[in-house]
Amino acid sequence: MLPFVYRITKYDPAHRDERGHYTGAEDTVSDHGPVEEAYLTATAAFAEAAGVDQLEIREPQIGGFAHFGLEPPVHGYGLADLFPAGPAGFHDGALVQIAVGLELVRTMLRDNGAWCRLEAEGALTVHVGWDQYLYIGSNLPCETALARTRALGLFPERISASPYDFAPDDAAYVQRPADADFWTRVHWTVGPHRAVFLKEVFATNASRWHRLTCDTIETVRSQLAPRSQLAVWSDLLTDVDKAVAALPDEGLVEIVREDEDGQITSTVVDETQFEAATSQLVGARSAGVVSMYPGEDLPLFTAVLPDSDGVLRARWQTEPTPGDRDWAFLKTLRRGQVVTGTVTTIAGFGVTFVDIGGFTAMINLPELSWRPFNHPSDVVSVGQEVTAEVLGVDMVRERVQLSLRAVQEDPWPQMAQRIGQVVIGPVTKIVPFGVFVRIEDRVDGFEGLVHTSELDESSGDVVEVGNALTVKIIDVDLAHRRIVLSHVQALTSPADGWPGD
């Protein structure tokens, strides 16, 4: 915030009430003449006093459903000839010379349909408010500019801050940058045989639509206006009859139209304009309807283009989608982090899903426990609260892998200390190359393999599942998590006695 802020108006302070509202009889629209020129001259005087010869456009707005003044917007939004490349040149971060900046001030004073904040970071801000109020902030007192302003017949007043200083809707909300991860996510979403639709907003109420395929993503990306807001939509466009049928009885909607050449245009209408708008869909290849009310229709995910150095300086705040909230949550996670969650689903293919802070993470079968089990439900149950370690965060596919066993003590090193012990345990499985024997007195006890060569067949007894068998632990392979047992060697060694006679 700059230390010197002035409200500059054509109104005598004696004609304002205690809230600062003008109560006199003077017109509250531009006179398109001497008073308007006085405002522009005063603005130029402050820029000169602050040593500023360029201004940056911030948070540009075009048209809209509410006007900043009382005059109706005119064709061209007051931007005619200011941006040769068209309205898309009127974007956040665009640098303009003072002469162009003054024309933008004129546009705002006349309410010609465009508005923005004009700033030179750390040096000067110019904001145009309702009813011919001008707010100028400077890092210097600018006494000569103040004197010049008074001589022009305007009234400058020192105030603490401009009411048009940028203030985020939610200071805690972190906007997703359209960085390498974002574009990789777009490629992954499109896939080899799909298309998605990208809405590019370069100024409030000014946008372009693009169809994205694997072949067009990079071309579209190269043509986006700097600092644009981006929204990725899936399956937005459908056949025209379905789009018309999707119109509500009333309300504000954006109708999107794709013509036979693949050009996509859109218009915002309410129920009084539905008939005229739908008549324009004749001959369209496809169309779509998007509600303009918060929360009703949401894209897959959104982002804002960072500057060329990778820094996100645009201050747009889009309405967060579930995908955006997932991304923001994933940004807080790190490999090795311990989290707490609730088991929501045990899938038929063995994966366990856990809700961690509103995001669904997964636990693959081997990560449920160090110990053997037959089914995930032997280890966890739906609704159970669990503590797990984050194994990995995939920002592209937006997946999180967890491990329950990583937060448990690994029992295998203790098992390695039992090499040489003789125990009696039940046979759990018979395979062509030997039998498996459980060597711990617990349902999830470890099992070891007695190879056929280590079975004593001299007695002639047939080994069956459930039989108690005396075995010696001859090796514990920690790398491969395997236990090797011998029945032959156990017969020459005293047993520990479990499970006993």
Residue pairs with C-beta under 8 A, 6 or more apart in sequence:
1 137
1 161
1 165
2 122
2 123
2 124
2 125
2 137
2 138
2 139
3 139
4 137
4 138
4 139
4 140
4 141
4 142
4 158
5 135
5 136
5 137
5 138
5 158
5 159
5 160
5 161
5 162
6 135
6 136
6 137
6 138
6 146
6 149
6 156
6 157
6 158
6 159
7 133
7 134
7 135
7 156
7 157
7 159
7 162
8 39
8 42
8 133
8 134
8 135
8 136
8 149
8 154
8 155
8 156
8 157
9 22
9 132
9 133
9 134
9 154
9 155
10 26
10 35
10 38
10 39
10 132
10 153
10 154
10 155
11 22
11 24
11 26
11 132
11 155
12 24
12 155
13 155
13 157
15 22
15 23
15 24
15 26
16 22
16 23
17 23
22 28
22 131
28 69
28 70
28 131
28 132
29 69
29 70
29 71
29 110
29 111
29 131
29 132
30 36
30 69
30 71
30 106
30 109
30 110
30 111
30 132
32 110
35 132
35 153
36 106
36 109
36 110
38 152
38 153
38 154
39 105
39 109
39 132
39 134
39 154
40 102
40 105
40 106
41 148
41 152
42 134
42 136
42 145
42 148
42 149
42 152
42 154
42 156
43 101
43 102
43 105
43 126
43 134
43 136
44 98
44 102
45 142
45 144
45 145
45 148
45 149
46 124
46 126
46 136
46 138
46 142
46 145
46 149
47 53
47 55
47 98
47 101
47 120
47 124
48 145
49 138
49 140
49 142
49 143
49 144
49 145
50 120
50 123
50 124
50 138
50 139
50 140
50 142
51 123
52 98
52 120
52 123
52 124
53 97
53 98
54 95
54 96
54 97
54 98
54 101
54 120
55 95
55 96
55 98
55 101
55 118
55 119
55 120
55 124
55 126
56 93
56 94
56 95
56 96
56 118
56 119
56 120
56 121
57 90
57 91
57 92
57 93
57 94
57 95
57 96
57 104
57 116
57 117
57 118
58 92
58 93
58 116
58 117
58 118
58 119
58 166
58 315
59 92
59 116
59 117
59 166
59 204
59 315
59 316
60 90
60 91
60 92
60 94
60 114
60 115
60 116
60 202
60 203
60 204
60 206
61 114
61 115
61 116
61 203
61 204
61 205
62 77
62 79
62 87
62 90
62 113
62 114
62 203
62 204
62 205
62 206
63 73
63 77
63 113
63 114
63 205
63 206
64 113
64 204
64 205
65 205
67 73
67 111
68 108
68 111
68 115
68 128
68 129
68 130
69 108
69 109
69 110
69 111
69 130
69 131
69 132
70 111
70 131
71 110
71 111
71 112
72 111
73 111
73 112
73 113
74 110
74 112
74 113
76 112
76 113
77 87
77 90
77 107
77 112
77 113
77 114
78 104
78 106
78 107
78 108
78 110
78 112
78 113
78 114
79 87
79 90
79 107
79 114
82 89
82 90
82 96
82 100
82 103
82 104
83 89
83 90
83 94
87 202
87 203
87 206
88 202
88 206
88 208
88 225
89 225
90 114
90 116
90 202
90 203
90 206
91 202
91 203
91 225
91 226
91 227
91 228
92 202
92 203
92 226
92 227
92 314
92 315
92 316
93 226
93 227
93 307
93 313
93 314
94 226
96 104
101 118
101 126
104 114
104 116
104 118
105 118
105 126
105 128
105 134
107 113
107 114
108 114
108 115
108 116
108 128
109 128
109 132
114 203
115 128
116 203
117 125
117 126
117 127
117 164
117 166
118 125
118 126
118 127
119 125
119 126
122 139
123 138
123 139
124 136
124 137
124 138
124 139
125 135
125 136
125 137
125 138
125 162
125 165
126 134
126 135
126 136
127 134
127 135
127 136
127 162
127 164
127 165
128 134
128 135
128 164
129 135
129 163
129 164
135 159
135 162
135 163
135 164
137 162
138 145
146 156
149 156
150 156
166 315
168 315
168 317
169 317
170 317
173 317
173 320
174 328
174 331
175 302
175 303
175 304
175 312
175 314
175 316
175 317
175 318
176 182
176 301
176 302
176 303
176 304
176 324
176 327
176 328
177 303
177 304
177 305
177 306
177 310
177 312
178 230
178 303
178 304
178 305
178 306
179 303
179 306
179 310
181 395
181 396
182 303
183 217
183 221
184 396
185 301
185 395
185 396
185 398
186 196
186 198
186 212
186 217
186 232
187 214
187 217
188 396
188 397
189 196
189 232
189 234
189 300
190 196
190 212
190 213
190 214
190 217
191 214
192 214
194 213
195 211
195 212
195 213
196 212
196 232
196 233
196 234
196 300
197 209
197 210
197 211
197 212
197 232
197 233
197 234
197 236
197 237
197 256
197 264
197 288
198 209
198 210
198 211
198 212
198 220
198 230
198 231
198 232
198 233
199 207
199 208
199 209
199 210
199 230
199 231
199 233
199 299
200 207
200 208
200 209
200 210
200 224
200 225
200 228
200 229
200 230
201 207
201 228
201 229
201 230
201 231
201 316
202 208
202 225
202 227
202 228
202 229
205 268
207 266
208 264
209 256
209 264
209 265
209 266
210 216
210 220
210 264
211 237
211 258
211 262
211 264
212 220
212 232
224 230
224 305
225 305
226 305
226 307
227 304
227 305
227 307
227 313
227 314
227 316
228 304
228 305
229 302
229 303
229 304
229 314
229 316
229 318
230 302
230 303
230 304
230 305
231 299
231 301
231 302
231 318
232 299
232 300
232 301
232 302
233 290
233 299
233 300
234 300
236 256
236 288
236 290
237 243
237 256
237 258
237 264
237 286
237 287
237 288
238 286
238 287
238 288
239 286
239 287
240 281
240 284
240 286
240 287
243 255
243 281
243 286
243 287
243 288
243 289
244 278
244 281
244 287
246 288
246 289
247 253
247 274
247 278
247 289
248 271
248 291
249 271
250 270
250 271
251 270
251 271
251 291
251 292
251 293
252 268
252 269
252 270
252 291
252 292
252 293
253 268
253 269
253 270
253 289
253 290
253 291
253 292
254 266
254 267
254 268
254 289
254 290
254 292
255 266
255 267
255 268
255 269
255 277
255 278
255 281
255 287
255 288
255 289
256 264
256 265
256 266
256 287
256 288
256 289
256 290
257 264
257 265
257 266
257 280
257 281
257 284
257 287
258 264
258 284
258 285
258 286
258 287
259 265
259 283
259 284
259 285
260 283
260 284
260 285
262 285
267 277
268 292
269 276
269 277
281 287
290 297
291 297
294 319
295 319
298 319
298 321
298 322
299 321
299 323
300 321
300 323
301 321
301 323
301 324
301 327
302 318
302 319
302 320
302 321
302 323
302 324
304 312
304 314
304 316
304 318
305 314
306 312
306 313
306 314
307 313
318 324
320 328
323 398
325 358
326 359
326 398
327 395
327 398
329 357
329 358
329 359
330 359
330 393
330 395
330 398
330 400
333 339
333 390
333 393
333 400
334 390
334 393
335 390
335 391
335 392
335 393
336 389
336 390
337 389
337 390
338 387
338 388
338 389
338 390
338 407
339 356
339 357
339 361
339 387
339 388
339 389
339 390
339 402
340 356
340 385
340 386
340 387
340 388
341 354
341 355
341 356
341 357
341 361
341 385
341 386
341 388
341 402
342 354
342 355
342 383
342 384
342 385
342 386
343 352
343 353
343 354
343 380
343 381
343 382
343 383
343 384
343 385
343 386
344 353
344 354
344 355
344 360
344 382
345 352
345 353
345 382
346 352
346 353
346 376
346 377
346 380
346 381
346 382
347 353
350 364
350 365
350 376
351 362
351 363
351 364
351 365
352 362
352 363
352 368
352 376
352 380
353 360
353 361
353 362
353 363
354 360
354 361
354 362
354 363
354 386
354 388
354 402
355 361
356 400
356 402
359 400
361 388
361 390
361 399
361 400
361 401
361 402
362 399
362 400
362 401
362 402
363 388
363 401
363 402
363 403
363 404
364 401
365 376
367 391
367 401
367 402
367 403
367 404
367 405
367 406
368 376
368 379
368 380
368 404
368 405
369 379
369 404
369 405
369 408
369 444
370 405
370 408
370 410
370 411
370 412
371 411
371 444
371 445
371 446
372 444
372 445
372 446
372 447
373 379
373 444
378 444
379 404
380 386
380 404
386 404
387 404
387 407
388 402
388 403
388 404
388 406
388 407
389 402
389 403
389 406
389 407
390 400
390 401
390 402
391 401
391 402
391 403
391 406
392 400
392 401
393 399
393 400
394 400
394 401
411 446
412 476
412 478
412 481
413 478
415 446
415 476
415 483
416 476
416 478
418 473
418 476
419 473
419 474
419 475
419 476
420 472
420 473
420 474
421 472
421 473
421 496
422 470
422 471
422 472
422 473
422 490
422 493
422 494
422 495
422 496
423 439
423 470
423 471
423 473
423 495
423 496
423 498
424 468
424 469
424 470
424 471
424 495
424 496
424 497
424 498
424 499
424 500
425 437
425 438
425 439
425 440
425 445
425 468
425 469
425 471
425 498
425 499
426 437
426 438
426 465
426 466
426 467
426 468
426 469
426 499
427 435
427 436
427 437
427 463
427 464
427 465
427 466
427 467
427 468
427 469
428 436
428 437
428 438
428 447
428 465
429 435
429 436
429 447
429 465
430 436
430 463
430 464
430 465
433 451
433 452
434 449
434 450
434 451
434 452
434 454
434 455
435 449
435 450
435 455
435 463
435 469
436 447
436 448
436 449
436 450
437 447
437 448
437 450
437 469
437 471
437 485
438 445
438 446
438 447
439 445
439 446
439 447
439 448
439 471
439 473
439 483
439 485
440 446
441 498
441 499
446 483
447 483
448 471
448 473
448 482
448 483
448 484
448 485
449 482
449 483
449 484
449 485
450 469
450 471
450 485
450 486
450 487
451 484
454 474
454 485
454 486
454 487
454 488
454 489
455 463
455 487
455 488
456 487
456 488
456 491
463 469
468 499
469 487
470 487
470 490
470 491
470 495
471 485
471 486
471 487
471 490
472 485
472 486
472 487
472 489
472 490
472 493
473 483
473 484
473 485
474 484
474 485
474 486
474 489
475 482
475 483
475 484
476 482
476 483
476 484
477 483
477 484
